[in-house]
Amino acid sequence: MAGTIELFRSADETETHTAGQTIFEEGSRGEVMYAVQKGEVDLLVHGKIVETVPSGGIFGEMALLDARERSATAVAKTDCRLAPVSQMRFNFLVQQTPMFALQVMRIMADRLRRMDESA
């Protein structure tokens, strides 16, 4: 996943969130995914933490890919800096850096496998 954050290390647009702040809520409309430049973000499904995304990770990609509601709530575990990735930026990255698309698919597959194992 280290290569993923390299794409966003010098992102012009960033957001900062303080520990405990909700970034987005399960069921809300998703128009961006996020890359964690600094800090950690907890992902919760039905109020239960299912994953902590560290610096260098991404989250929120499912809503971008399927244009459906968010499947999880994202809460800043620590103070964090995030790089939002719009649909247009995502499409550009996939076109210019095909390995990025594979990284996103691997992350999603890994999350799905862990969810299946915990069910």
N, C-alpha and C positions, 0 to 999 in steps of 0.2 A: 504493500500500500504506500510505501515511501514515495514512489513515482507520482502517485496521485496528488499529493500535497505540493509537489514541485510545480505543477500546473497552476496552482493558486497562490504560491508564496508571494508573488508580487502583484496580486490582484488590487486594482485601484479602489474598488468598492468593497468595503468590509462593514460588518456590524459587530458591536460589542454587547455582551450580555453579562450581567452579574450573576453570581451563584444563586440558584433558586429561581431565576427568572424563566418563565415559559417562553419558548421560541415559537412553537406552534402547537396546536391541540389536535388530538385525534378527532377525525370527522370534519376538520376544516378543509377548505380548498387549498390545494398546494400548487403554487406557481413557480417555486424555486426549490432547488436542493441546496445543501450547504457543504462546504469543506471547512473542517476545523483547523484553523491556523495555529491557535493557541488555546489550551484548556481542555476540558472534557464536557461531554453532553450525554445525559441519560435519556434513553428511549424507553417509554412506558406504553404498555398495551393494557387497557382496562385497569389502569392505575398501578400495574406491576412493572418494575424495572426488568427489561428483557436484554438490555445491552447498554454498555457505556462506551461511547465513541471517543477515542483519544485524539490528541493532536495528530494531524495527518490523515484522519479518517473523513468519510463523507456520510451524510444521512439525508433523508427526504427525497431520495431519488425515485422511489416508486410512484409518487404523485406526479412527478414530471413525466415519467414514462407512460403511465396509463391514464392520465388526466382524470383521476378519481380522487375521492377524499383521502385525507391523510389516514394512514392505518395505525399511527402511533402519536403520542405526545412527546415532544422534545423539550427537555428542561436543562438549563445550564447547571452542571454539577459543580463547576468551578467558574470563576470569572473566565470568560472566553472571548476570542475574536474569531469571527466566521466570515467566510467569503461566500456570498449568495451566488448561485448559478442559475440564470434564467434559462428558459427553453431555447432561446436563440443562442445563448452562449454554449449550452450543452451540445446543440447540434453542430456548432462550429468546432468544438473540441473533438467530437466524434469524427468529424470529417478530417480535421487536421492531424489528429492523434488517435489513430484507430485502436491503439493499445488501451487508451482511456476507456473505450466502450467495453473491452474485455475485463478491465479492472472493476468497472461498475457491475458487470454481470457476475463476476466472481464474488464480490461483496454481497450482492443480493442472494446468490446461491448459498453462501456460507450462513447468512442470517436465516434463510428458510430452513436449512438443515438443523441449525441450532434450535429453532422454534419447534420443529417436528420432534426433536429429541426430548425437549422439555415438556411436550404435551402428553 
